[in-house]
Amino acid sequence: MRCLLILCVAVLAIQAEDYKGPRPPKADVLYLVHASNLISTEVLTAQQESKKDTDTFTVPGAASTARTPLAEPIFLFQSGRIKPDDLGLFKFEVKNGKRQVTFSVRRRRGGELHLAITKLDKDLYRVEADDVLENGEYSVSPAGSNTVFCFEVY
């Protein structure tokens, strides 16, 4: 069993060194992968409004400038200050020309969709939606931050 574990770690290390695909031009920004092209997500700071038992995070505009037809989008992420394991995927509701997501104060990360994160190279990660996403507005955001990486699935 121990030998199998060592073999798996060695294979993963070799694969990480062999990545030859496109690389993000900036660290700490998610880029949608469309074949060999990288498309920057819309990077915004969400405005937070707290009420009795909820926190609502809002960004301007009814639709993101970053769009993908893929129901299970793939991103490339060059980690700098943001740790890839801190990223969460959220679906926005569009109300009054703004995109927003609301959380219960007790469950701040509630409503989160699943992400699969794979290390490709030193500080380079493949981030994938692990759920099939319906058409709509979404954001990926690091835990404890109001920075959001917005995109639209159409």
GURO-512267 format. One record per residue: residue number from 0; residue in three letters; x, y, z of N, C-alpha, C, O, CB in turn. Coordinates in Angstrom, 2 decimals, padded with zeros to 5 digits. Glycine has a CB too. Example, Ala and Ser with C-alpha at 12.3 -4.5 7.8 and 13.67 -1.06 7.14 Angstrom:
(0,"ALA",(013.19,-005.69,007.80),(012.30,-004.50,007.80),(013.20,-003.30,007.80),(014.24,-003.32,008.46),(011.31,-004.47,009.05))
(1,"SER",(012.85,-002.25,007.08),(013.67,-001.06,007.14),(012.90,000.03,007.87),(013.41,001.14,008.04),(014.08,-000.60,005.72))
This chain:
(0,"MET",(000.83,-001.18,000.00),(000.00,000.00,000.00),(000.88,001.26,000.00),(000.60,002.23,-000.71),(-000.95,-000.01,001.21))
(1,"ARG",(001.94,001.22,000.81),(002.85,002.36,000.89),(003.53,002.59,-000.45),(003.70,003.73,-000.87),(003.90,002.14,001.99))
(2,"CYS",(003.93,001.52,-001.13),(004.58,001.63,-002.45),(003.63,002.26,-003.47),(004.05,003.07,-004.30),(005.05,000.24,-002.94))
(3,"LEU",(002.36,001.87,-003.42),(001.37,002.44,-004.33),(001.22,003.94,-004.10),(001.14,004.70,-005.07),(000.01,001.74,-004.14))
(4,"LEU",(001.21,004.37,-002.86),(001.11,005.78,-002.53),(002.33,006.55,-003.05),(002.18,007.63,-003.61),(000.97,005.96,-001.01))
(5,"ILE",(003.51,006.00,-002.86),(004.74,006.64,-003.34),(004.72,006.73,-004.86),(005.13,007.75,-005.42),(005.99,005.85,-002.87))
(6,"LEU",(004.26,005.69,-005.54),(004.17,005.69,-006.99),(003.19,006.76,-007.48),(003.49,007.46,-008.46),(003.73,004.30,-007.49))
(7,"CYS",(002.05,006.90,-006.83),(001.06,007.93,-007.21),(001.64,009.33,-007.05),(001.45,010.18,-007.92),(-000.22,007.78,-006.36))
(8,"VAL",(002.33,009.58,-005.96),(002.94,010.88,-005.72),(004.00,011.17,-006.79),(004.08,012.29,-007.28),(003.57,010.95,-004.31))
(9,"ALA",(004.79,010.18,-007.15),(005.82,010.36,-008.18),(005.20,010.67,-009.54),(005.69,011.54,-010.26),(006.70,009.10,-008.28))
(10,"VAL",(004.12,009.97,-009.89),(003.44,010.22,-011.17),(002.87,011.63,-011.20),(003.00,012.33,-012.21),(002.31,009.18,-011.40))
(11,"LEU",(002.25,012.07,-010.11),(001.70,013.42,-010.04),(002.81,014.47,-010.16),(002.61,015.49,-010.81),(000.93,013.61,-008.74))
(12,"ALA",(003.94,014.23,-009.55),(005.06,015.17,-009.64),(005.58,015.27,-011.07),(005.90,016.36,-011.53),(006.19,014.74,-008.71))
(13,"ILE",(005.66,014.15,-011.75),(006.13,014.15,-013.15),(005.12,014.88,-014.03),(005.52,015.67,-014.89),(006.34,012.69,-013.66))
(14,"GLN",(003.82,014.64,-013.84),(002.79,015.31,-014.63),(002.83,016.82,-014.40),(002.66,017.58,-015.36),(001.41,014.76,-014.28))
(15,"ALA",(003.06,017.26,-013.19),(003.07,018.68,-012.88),(004.20,019.39,-013.63),(004.04,020.55,-014.00),(003.22,018.90,-011.38))
(16,"GLU",(005.31,018.72,-013.85),(006.44,019.32,-014.53),(006.27,019.32,-016.05),(007.02,020.02,-016.73),(007.71,018.58,-014.17))
(17,"ASP",(005.30,018.58,-016.59),(005.13,018.44,-018.03),(004.09,019.38,-018.62),(003.80,019.27,-019.81),(004.75,017.04,-018.34))
(18,"TYR",(003.52,020.30,-017.87),(002.47,021.17,-018.39),(003.05,022.10,-019.46),(004.00,022.84,-019.20),(001.82,021.98,-017.26))
(19,"LYS",(002.46,022.06,-020.65),(002.95,022.85,-021.77),(001.88,023.78,-022.33),(002.11,024.43,-023.35),(003.45,021.93,-022.86))
(20,"GLY",(000.73,023.87,-021.70),(-000.39,024.66,-022.22),(-000.24,026.16,-021.95),(000.81,026.62,-021.52),(-001.68,024.18,-021.61))
(21,"PRO",(-001.31,026.90,-022.22),(-001.27,028.35,-022.01),(-001.11,028.69,-020.54),(-001.48,027.91,-019.66),(-002.54,029.01,-022.57))
(22,"ARG",(-000.55,029.86,-020.28),(-000.34,030.32,-018.90),(-000.99,031.68,-018.70),(-000.92,032.53,-019.58),(001.17,030.39,-018.56))
(23,"PRO",(-001.63,031.89,-017.55),(-002.27,033.18,-017.29),(-001.24,034.32,-017.28),(-000.15,034.16,-016.75),(-003.01,033.14,-015.94))
(24,"PRO",(-001.60,035.47,-017.88),(-000.67,036.61,-017.88),(-000.55,037.29,-016.51),(000.46,037.94,-016.24),(-001.12,037.63,-018.90))
(25,"LYS",(-001.57,037.14,-015.64),(-001.54,037.77,-014.31),(-001.81,036.72,-013.23),(-002.59,035.80,-013.43),(-002.58,038.91,-014.23))
(26,"ALA",(-001.15,036.89,-012.10),(-001.42,036.03,-010.94),(-002.69,036.50,-010.25),(-003.08,037.66,-010.37),(-000.21,036.03,-009.95))
(27,"ASP",(-003.32,035.61,-009.52),(-004.51,035.89,-008.71),(-005.70,036.38,-009.52),(-006.52,037.15,-009.01),(-004.17,036.90,-007.67))
(28,"VAL",(-005.81,035.94,-010.78),(-006.97,036.20,-011.63),(-007.35,034.88,-012.27),(-006.47,034.15,-012.76),(-006.68,037.31,-012.71))
(29,"LEU",(-008.64,034.55,-012.28),(-009.09,033.34,-012.96),(-009.30,033.62,-014.44),(-009.86,034.66,-014.80),(-010.38,032.79,-012.32))
(30,"TYR",(-008.86,032.70,-015.28),(-009.02,032.81,-016.72),(-009.82,031.62,-017.23),(-009.46,030.47,-016.96),(-007.65,032.91,-017.43))
(31,"LEU",(-010.89,031.89,-017.97),(-011.66,030.84,-018.62),(-010.80,030.22,-019.72),(-010.13,030.94,-020.46),(-013.00,031.39,-019.18))
(32,"VAL",(-010.83,028.90,-019.84),(-010.09,028.21,-020.89),(-011.06,027.89,-022.02),(-012.05,027.18,-021.82),(-009.40,026.91,-020.34))
(33,"HIS",(-010.77,028.43,-023.20),(-011.51,028.12,-024.43),(-010.48,027.63,-025.43),(-009.81,028.44,-026.08),(-012.32,029.37,-024.97))
(34,"ALA",(-010.34,026.32,-025.57),(-009.30,025.68,-026.40),(-007.95,026.15,-025.89),(-007.63,025.90,-024.73),(-009.48,026.02,-027.94))
(35,"SER",(-007.16,026.82,-026.71),(-005.85,027.31,-026.23),(-005.90,028.79,-025.88),(-004.86,029.40,-025.62),(-004.77,027.07,-027.30))
(36,"ASN",(-007.10,029.38,-025.86),(-007.26,030.79,-025.50),(-007.66,030.93,-024.04),(-008.42,030.12,-023.51),(-008.31,031.46,-026.40))
(37,"LEU",(-007.14,031.97,-023.40),(-007.53,032.29,-022.03),(-008.31,033.60,-022.04),(-007.87,034.59,-022.63),(-006.29,032.40,-021.09))
(38,"ILE",(-009.47,033.59,-021.38),(-010.32,034.77,-021.30),(-010.43,035.16,-019.84),(-010.88,034.38,-019.00),(-011.74,034.51,-021.92))
(39,"SER",(-010.01,036.39,-019.53),(-010.06,036.86,-018.14),(-011.49,036.94,-017.64),(-012.38,037.41,-018.35),(-009.38,038.23,-018.00))
(40,"THR",(-011.70,036.47,-016.42),(-013.00,036.69,-015.80),(-013.10,038.18,-015.45),(-012.10,038.89,-015.44),(-013.18,035.79,-014.52))
(41,"GLU",(-014.30,038.62,-015.17),(-014.54,040.01,-014.77),(-014.18,040.12,-013.28),(-014.84,039.51,-012.44),(-016.04,040.45,-015.04))
(42,"VAL",(-013.15,040.89,-012.96),(-012.68,041.01,-011.58),(-013.32,042.25,-010.95),(-013.10,043.37,-011.41),(-011.12,041.10,-011.52))
(43,"LEU",(-014.11,042.03,-009.90),(-014.82,043.12,-009.22),(-014.70,042.96,-007.72),(-014.28,041.92,-007.21),(-016.31,043.16,-009.65))
(44,"THR",(-015.08,044.01,-007.01),(-015.21,043.95,-005.56),(-016.69,044.04,-005.23),(-017.35,045.03,-005.56),(-014.40,045.10,-004.85))
(45,"ALA",(-017.22,043.02,-004.58),(-018.64,042.98,-004.23),(-018.91,043.91,-003.05),(-018.13,043.99,-002.11),(-019.07,041.53,-003.89))
(46,"GLN",(-020.04,044.59,-003.13),(-020.50,045.43,-002.02),(-021.31,044.55,-001.07),(-022.20,043.82,-001.50),(-021.35,046.64,-002.54))
(47,"GLN",(-021.00,044.62,000.21),(-021.65,043.78,001.20),(-022.68,044.59,001.96),(-022.41,045.70,002.41),(-020.62,043.17,002.17))
(48,"GLU",(-023.89,044.02,002.11),(-024.95,044.62,002.92),(-025.40,043.57,003.92),(-025.83,042.48,003.55),(-026.14,045.11,002.02))
(49,"SER",(-025.30,043.92,005.20),(-025.69,042.98,006.25),(-027.03,043.39,006.84),(-027.25,044.56,007.15),(-024.61,042.92,007.35))
(50,"LYS",(-027.91,042.42,006.98),(-029.19,042.61,007.65),(-029.25,041.62,008.79),(-028.27,040.92,009.06),(-030.41,042.43,006.66))
(51,"LYS",(-030.36,041.54,009.44),(-030.51,040.73,010.65),(-029.81,039.37,010.58),(-028.88,039.12,011.35),(-031.97,040.52,010.93))
(52,"ASP",(-030.23,038.51,009.68),(-029.67,037.16,009.61),(-029.01,036.84,008.28),(-028.69,035.69,008.01),(-030.75,036.16,009.87))
(53,"THR",(-028.79,037.87,007.44),(-028.23,037.61,006.12),(-027.16,038.63,005.73),(-027.16,039.77,006.20),(-029.34,037.60,005.07))
(54,"ASP",(-026.27,038.19,004.88),(-025.30,039.06,004.21),(-025.56,038.93,002.73),(-025.64,037.82,002.20),(-023.81,038.68,004.58))
(55,"THR",(-025.70,040.07,002.05),(-025.91,040.09,000.61),(-024.72,040.76,-000.05),(-024.32,041.85,000.35),(-027.24,040.81,000.23))
(56,"PHE",(-024.17,040.10,-001.06),(-023.03,040.63,-001.82),(-023.53,040.97,-003.21),(-024.13,040.14,-003.88),(-021.84,039.60,-001.87))
(57,"THR",(-023.27,042.21,-003.65),(-023.81,042.72,-004.90),(-022.70,043.29,-005.78),(-021.77,043.93,-005.29),(-024.86,043.79,-004.64))
(58,"VAL",(-022.81,043.04,-007.09),(-021.91,043.66,-008.07),(-022.78,044.33,-009.13),(-023.88,043.87,-009.41),(-020.92,042.59,-008.72))
(59,"PRO",(-022.28,045.42,-009.71),(-023.08,046.16,-010.71),(-023.20,045.40,-012.02),(-022.34,044.59,-012.38),(-022.46,047.52,-010.97))
(60,"GLY",(-024.30,045.68,-012.73),(-024.53,045.10,-014.04),(-025.30,043.81,-013.99),(-025.14,043.00,-013.07),(-023.23,044.87,-014.73))
(61,"ALA",(-026.14,043.62,-014.99),(-026.98,042.42,-015.04),(-026.25,041.22,-015.63),(-026.68,040.08,-015.45),(-028.22,042.70,-015.84))
(62,"ALA",(-025.13,041.47,-016.35),(-024.43,040.37,-017.00),(-022.93,040.63,-017.00),(-022.48,041.78,-017.07),(-024.93,040.17,-018.44))
(63,"SER",(-022.17,039.58,-016.92),(-020.71,039.67,-016.93),(-020.20,039.86,-018.35),(-020.84,039.45,-019.32),(-020.09,038.41,-016.31))
(64,"THR",(-019.06,040.49,-018.46),(-018.40,040.64,-019.75),(-017.65,039.37,-020.15),(-017.34,039.18,-021.33),(-017.43,041.82,-019.72))
(65,"ALA",(-017.36,038.51,-019.20),(-016.70,037.23,-019.47),(-017.79,036.17,-019.65),(-018.58,035.94,-018.74),(-015.71,036.83,-018.32))
(66,"ARG",(-017.82,035.53,-020.82),(-018.89,034.59,-021.13),(-018.32,033.27,-021.63),(-017.29,033.24,-022.30),(-019.84,035.18,-022.16))
(67,"THR",(-019.01,032.19,-021.30),(-018.63,030.87,-021.79),(-019.87,030.05,-022.11),(-020.88,030.13,-021.41),(-017.76,030.13,-020.75))
(68,"PRO",(-019.82,029.25,-023.19),(-020.94,028.35,-023.47),(-020.83,027.03,-022.71),(-021.74,026.20,-022.78),(-021.01,028.08,-024.97))
(69,"LEU",(-019.73,026.83,-022.00),(-019.48,025.56,-021.32),(-020.25,025.45,-020.01),(-020.15,026.33,-019.15),(-017.99,025.39,-021.06))
(70,"ALA",(-021.00,024.38,-019.86),(-021.77,024.16,-018.63),(-020.90,023.70,-017.47),(-021.32,023.78,-016.32),(-022.87,023.14,-018.89))
(71,"GLU",(-019.70,023.23,-017.77),(-018.72,022.87,-016.74),(-017.42,023.60,-017.08),(-016.46,023.00,-017.56),(-018.51,021.30,-016.66))
(72,"PRO",(-017.40,024.92,-016.82),(-016.24,025.72,-017.25),(-014.95,025.31,-016.55),(-014.95,024.81,-015.42),(-016.50,027.18,-016.99))
(73,"ILE",(-013.86,025.54,-017.28),(-012.52,025.26,-016.78),(-011.76,026.58,-016.73),(-011.86,027.40,-017.65),(-011.77,024.21,-017.69))
(74,"PHE",(-011.02,026.78,-015.66),(-010.24,028.00,-015.46),(-008.78,027.63,-015.24),(-008.47,026.54,-014.77),(-010.79,028.83,-014.27))
(75,"LEU",(-007.89,028.56,-015.58),(-006.50,028.47,-015.16),(-006.27,029.57,-014.14),(-006.81,030.67,-014.26),(-005.51,028.60,-016.37))
(76,"PHE",(-005.47,029.25,-013.13),(-005.25,030.18,-012.03),(-003.79,030.11,-011.61),(-003.30,029.05,-011.22),(-006.18,029.87,-010.83))
(77,"GLN",(-003.11,031.25,-011.70),(-001.73,031.36,-011.22),(-001.81,031.94,-009.81),(-002.18,033.11,-009.64),(-000.82,032.28,-012.19))
(78,"SER",(-001.49,031.15,-008.83),(-001.62,031.57,-007.44),(-000.48,032.50,-007.03),(000.70,032.23,-007.27),(-001.66,030.34,-006.51))
(79,"GLY",(-000.87,033.61,-006.40),(000.08,034.55,-005.81),(-000.28,034.68,-004.35),(000.19,033.91,-003.51),(000.05,035.94,-006.54))
(80,"ARG",(-001.11,035.66,-004.04),(-001.58,035.85,-002.66),(-002.78,034.97,-002.34),(-002.98,034.61,-001.18),(-001.94,037.30,-002.41))
(81,"ILE",(-003.57,034.62,-003.34),(-004.79,033.83,-003.14),(-004.46,032.34,-003.23),(-003.83,031.89,-004.19),(-005.88,034.21,-004.17))
(82,"LYS",(-004.90,031.60,-002.23),(-004.71,030.15,-002.23),(-005.86,029.50,-003.01),(-007.02,029.84,-002.77),(-004.65,029.59,-000.77))
(83,"PRO",(-005.57,028.60,-003.91),(-006.64,027.99,-004.71),(-007.66,027.23,-003.87),(-008.83,027.15,-004.26),(-006.03,027.06,-005.73))
(84,"ASP",(-007.25,026.67,-002.74),(-008.19,025.93,-001.90),(-009.21,026.85,-001.21),(-010.20,026.37,-000.67),(-007.44,025.14,-000.84))
(85,"ASP",(-008.96,028.16,-001.24),(-009.89,029.12,-000.64),(-011.00,029.54,-001.59),(-011.90,030.27,-001.19),(-009.14,030.34,-000.16))
(86,"LEU",(-010.95,029.11,-002.85),(-011.91,029.55,-003.85),(-013.24,028.82,-003.71),(-013.28,027.62,-003.45),(-011.34,029.35,-005.25))
(87,"GLY",(-014.32,029.57,-003.88),(-015.67,029.01,-003.87),(-016.44,029.51,-005.07),(-016.20,030.62,-005.54),(-016.40,029.36,-002.55))
(88,"LEU",(-017.37,028.71,-005.57),(-018.17,029.04,-006.74),(-019.61,029.31,-006.29),(-020.19,028.53,-005.54),(-018.13,027.90,-007.79))
(89,"PHE",(-020.17,030.44,-006.78),(-021.50,030.86,-006.36),(-022.33,031.30,-007.56),(-021.80,031.87,-008.51),(-021.41,032.00,-005.34))
(90,"LYS",(-023.62,031.04,-007.51),(-024.56,031.49,-008.55),(-025.20,032.79,-008.10),(-025.71,032.90,-006.99),(-025.65,030.40,-008.85))
(91,"PHE",(-025.16,033.78,-008.99),(-025.81,035.06,-008.73),(-027.28,035.01,-009.11),(-027.68,034.25,-010.00),(-025.10,036.19,-009.50))
(92,"GLU",(-028.07,035.82,-008.43),(-029.41,036.16,-008.86),(-029.32,037.55,-009.45),(-028.59,038.40,-008.92),(-030.47,036.08,-007.67))
(93,"VAL",(-030.04,037.81,-010.53),(-030.04,039.14,-011.12),(-031.31,039.85,-010.66),(-032.42,039.38,-010.92),(-029.96,039.09,-012.69))
(94,"LYS",(-031.13,040.98,-009.95),(-032.26,041.77,-009.44),(-031.95,043.24,-009.64),(-030.87,043.72,-009.29),(-032.53,041.46,-007.94))
(95,"ASN",(-032.90,043.96,-010.21),(-032.78,045.40,-010.40),(-031.49,045.79,-011.11),(-030.85,046.78,-010.75),(-032.85,046.10,-009.06))
(96,"GLY",(-031.11,045.02,-012.12),(-029.92,045.34,-012.90),(-028.60,045.06,-012.21),(-027.55,045.52,-012.66),(-029.97,046.75,-013.29))
(97,"LYS",(-028.64,044.32,-011.10),(-027.42,043.97,-010.36),(-027.38,042.46,-010.15),(-028.42,041.80,-010.14),(-027.36,044.72,-008.99))
(98,"ARG",(-026.18,041.95,-009.98),(-025.99,040.54,-009.64),(-025.75,040.44,-008.13),(-024.98,041.21,-007.57),(-024.80,039.90,-010.44))
(99,"GLN",(-026.42,039.48,-007.49),(-026.26,039.37,-006.04),(-026.38,037.93,-005.57),(-027.00,037.08,-006.21),(-027.29,040.23,-005.33))
(100,"VAL",(-025.77,037.70,-004.42),(-025.88,036.41,-003.74),(-026.07,036.70,-002.26),(-025.42,037.59,-001.70),(-024.60,035.50,-003.99))
(101,"THR",(-026.98,035.95,-001.63),(-027.30,036.17,-000.22),(-026.99,034.91,000.58),(-027.29,033.80,000.16),(-028.79,036.57,-000.05))
(102,"PHE",(-026.38,035.13,001.75),(-026.01,034.03,002.65),(-026.65,034.24,004.00),(-026.85,035.38,004.44),(-024.48,033.91,002.78))
(103,"SER",(-026.96,033.15,004.67),(-027.34,033.19,006.06),(-026.09,033.54,006.86),(-025.01,033.02,006.57),(-027.98,031.83,006.52))
(104,"VAL",(-026.22,034.39,007.86),(-025.07,034.78,008.68),(-024.44,033.56,009.34),(-023.22,033.49,009.49),(-025.49,035.82,009.74))
(105,"ARG",(-025.26,032.62,009.74),(-024.74,031.42,010.41),(-024.00,030.48,009.47),(-023.11,029.76,009.89),(-025.87,030.68,011.07))
(106,"ARG",(-024.37,030.50,008.18),(-023.73,029.60,007.20),(-023.18,030.44,006.06),(-023.74,030.44,004.96),(-024.73,028.53,006.66))
(107,"ARG",(-022.11,031.16,006.31),(-021.55,032.11,005.32),(-021.25,031.45,003.99),(-021.44,032.08,002.95),(-020.28,032.73,005.87))
(108,"ARG",(-020.79,030.21,003.97),(-020.42,029.56,002.72),(-021.57,028.70,002.17),(-021.35,027.92,001.24),(-019.18,028.71,002.93))
(109,"GLY",(-022.77,028.82,002.72),(-023.90,028.05,002.23),(-024.24,028.41,000.79),(-024.01,029.54,000.36),(-025.11,028.28,003.12))
(110,"GLY",(-024.77,027.46,000.05),(-025.15,027.70,-001.33),(-023.99,027.60,-002.30),(-024.14,027.88,-003.49),(-025.77,029.04,-001.45))
(111,"GLU",(-022.86,027.21,-001.81),(-021.67,027.11,-002.64),(-021.75,025.89,-003.56),(-022.18,024.81,-003.15),(-020.41,027.03,-001.76))
(112,"LEU",(-021.32,026.08,-004.81),(-021.24,024.98,-005.77),(-019.84,024.37,-005.66),(-018.95,024.96,-005.04),(-021.53,025.47,-007.24))
(113,"HIS",(-019.64,023.21,-006.25),(-018.37,022.49,-006.08),(-017.35,022.83,-007.15),(-017.69,023.00,-008.32),(-018.62,021.01,-006.08))
(114,"LEU",(-016.10,022.93,-006.72),(-014.96,023.13,-007.61),(-013.99,021.97,-007.45),(-013.82,021.43,-006.36),(-014.25,024.49,-007.31))
(115,"ALA",(-013.36,021.58,-008.56),(-012.27,020.60,-008.53),(-011.00,021.37,-008.88),(-010.95,022.07,-009.89),(-012.53,019.39,-009.53))
(116,"ILE",(-009.97,021.22,-008.05),(-008.73,021.96,-008.24),(-007.59,020.96,-008.45),(-007.40,020.04,-007.65),(-008.43,022.90,-007.03))
(117,"THR",(-006.84,021.16,-009.54),(-005.72,020.28,-009.89),(-004.47,021.12,-010.07),(-004.48,022.10,-010.82),(-006.03,019.47,-011.17))
(118,"LYS",(-003.40,020.75,-009.40),(-002.13,021.44,-009.56),(-001.49,021.00,-010.87),(-001.34,019.80,-011.12),(-001.17,021.16,-008.35))
(119,"LEU",(-001.12,021.97,-011.72),(-000.51,021.67,-013.01),(000.99,021.90,-013.00),(001.74,021.17,-013.66),(-001.14,022.51,-014.09))
(120,"ASP",(001.43,022.89,-012.26),(002.83,023.30,-012.23),(002.99,024.14,-010.96),(002.03,024.34,-010.22),(003.26,024.10,-013.54))
(121,"LYS",(004.21,024.61,-010.72),(004.44,025.45,-009.54),(003.50,026.66,-009.57),(003.60,027.49,-010.47),(005.94,025.91,-009.47))
(122,"ASP",(002.62,026.76,-008.61),(001.65,027.84,-008.46),(000.65,027.96,-009.61),(-000.03,028.98,-009.70),(002.38,029.13,-008.31))
(123,"LEU",(000.54,026.97,-010.48),(-000.43,026.98,-011.58),(-001.45,025.88,-011.35),(-001.10,024.73,-011.12),(000.28,026.79,-012.96))
(124,"TYR",(-002.74,026.26,-011.41),(-003.81,025.34,-011.08),(-004.90,025.36,-012.15),(-005.18,026.38,-012.77),(-004.41,025.68,-009.72))
(125,"ARG",(-005.49,024.19,-012.33),(-006.68,024.06,-013.16),(-007.85,024.02,-012.19),(-007.89,023.18,-011.28),(-006.63,022.75,-014.10))
(126,"VAL",(-008.80,024.92,-012.37),(-009.98,025.01,-011.50),(-011.19,024.72,-012.38),(-011.40,025.38,-013.39),(-010.09,026.43,-010.80))
(127,"GLU",(-011.99,023.72,-011.98),(-013.13,023.30,-012.79),(-014.40,023.30,-011.96),(-014.39,022.94,-010.78),(-012.89,021.91,-013.39))
(128,"ALA",(-015.50,023.70,-012.60),(-016.80,023.54,-011.97),(-017.06,022.04,-011.90),(-016.99,021.35,-012.91),(-017.94,024.30,-012.77))
(129,"ASP",(-017.35,021.56,-010.72),(-017.58,020.13,-010.52),(-019.07,019.80,-010.58),(-019.48,018.66,-010.36),(-016.99,019.67,-009.17))
(130,"ASP",(-019.87,020.80,-010.89),(-021.30,020.65,-011.09),(-021.63,021.18,-012.49),(-020.93,022.06,-012.99),(-022.13,021.41,-009.98))
(131,"VAL",(-022.66,020.65,-013.10),(-023.13,021.21,-014.37),(-023.86,022.51,-014.03),(-024.79,022.51,-013.22),(-024.07,020.20,-015.14))
(132,"LEU",(-023.43,023.60,-014.65),(-024.01,024.91,-014.35),(-025.09,025.25,-015.37),(-024.90,025.11,-016.58),(-022.92,026.00,-014.34))
(133,"GLU",(-026.22,025.70,-014.87),(-027.29,026.19,-015.74),(-026.86,027.53,-016.33),(-025.94,028.17,-015.82),(-028.65,026.32,-014.96))
(134,"ASN",(-027.53,027.95,-017.40),(-027.27,029.28,-017.93),(-027.52,030.30,-016.83),(-028.49,030.20,-016.08),(-028.15,029.58,-019.17))
(135,"GLY",(-026.63,031.28,-016.73),(-026.79,032.31,-015.70),(-025.47,032.96,-015.33),(-024.44,032.74,-015.98),(-027.43,031.72,-014.47))
(136,"GLU",(-025.52,033.75,-014.29),(-024.39,034.53,-013.81),(-023.77,033.84,-012.59),(-024.48,033.37,-011.71),(-024.82,035.98,-013.46))
(137,"TYR",(-022.43,033.80,-012.57),(-021.70,033.12,-011.51),(-020.50,033.93,-011.07),(-020.05,034.84,-011.77),(-021.26,031.73,-011.98))
(138,"SER",(-019.98,033.58,-009.91),(-018.71,034.17,-009.46),(-017.92,033.12,-008.71),(-018.46,032.20,-008.08),(-018.96,035.42,-008.57))
(139,"VAL",(-016.61,033.28,-008.79),(-015.68,032.51,-007.96),(-015.06,033.53,-007.05),(-014.62,034.59,-007.49),(-014.60,031.72,-008.82))
(140,"SER",(-015.01,033.21,-005.76),(-014.50,034.17,-004.79),(-013.68,033.46,-003.72),(-014.05,032.37,-003.28),(-015.67,034.96,-004.14))
(141,"PRO",(-012.57,034.08,-003.29),(-011.79,033.49,-002.19),(-012.51,033.71,-000.86),(-013.15,034.75,-000.66),(-010.37,034.10,-002.14))
(142,"ALA",(-012.41,032.75,000.03),(-013.03,032.86,001.35),(-012.49,034.09,002.07),(-011.29,034.37,002.04),(-012.76,031.58,002.18))
(143,"GLY",(-013.39,034.82,002.73),(-013.00,035.96,003.54),(-012.65,037.20,002.73),(-012.03,038.12,003.26),(-011.85,035.59,004.38))
(144,"SER",(-013.04,037.24,001.46),(-012.71,038.36,000.59),(-013.95,038.80,-000.18),(-014.83,037.98,-000.46),(-011.57,037.99,-000.38))
(145,"ASN",(-014.03,040.07,-000.52),(-015.12,040.57,-001.36),(-014.71,040.62,-002.82),(-015.48,041.10,-003.66),(-015.56,041.95,-000.88))
(146,"THR",(-013.51,040.14,-003.15),(-013.09,040.05,-004.54),(-013.87,038.93,-005.21),(-013.98,037.83,-004.66),(-011.55,039.81,-004.65))
(147,"VAL",(-014.41,039.22,-006.39),(-015.17,038.21,-007.12),(-014.66,038.15,-008.56),(-014.32,039.17,-009.16),(-016.69,038.53,-007.08))
(148,"PHE",(-014.62,036.93,-009.09),(-014.25,036.69,-010.47),(-015.53,036.24,-011.16),(-015.95,035.09,-011.03),(-013.09,035.61,-010.61))
(149,"CYS",(-016.15,037.14,-011.90),(-017.48,036.91,-012.46),(-017.40,036.37,-013.89),(-016.47,036.67,-014.64),(-018.30,038.19,-012.44))
(150,"PHE",(-018.41,035.56,-014.24),(-018.55,035.04,-015.59),(-019.99,034.62,-015.82),(-020.76,034.43,-014.88),(-017.59,033.86,-015.84))
(151,"GLU",(-020.34,034.48,-017.09),(-021.69,034.07,-017.46),(-021.62,032.78,-018.25),(-020.77,032.62,-019.12),(-022.40,035.17,-018.29))
(152,"VAL",(-022.51,031.84,-017.93),(-022.69,030.64,-018.73),(-023.92,030.90,-019.59),(-024.99,031.24,-019.07),(-022.85,029.33,-017.83))
(153,"TYR",(-023.77,030.74,-020.92),(-024.91,030.99,-021.81),(-025.20,029.80,-022.69),(-026.13,029.84,-023.50),(-024.65,032.20,-022.68))
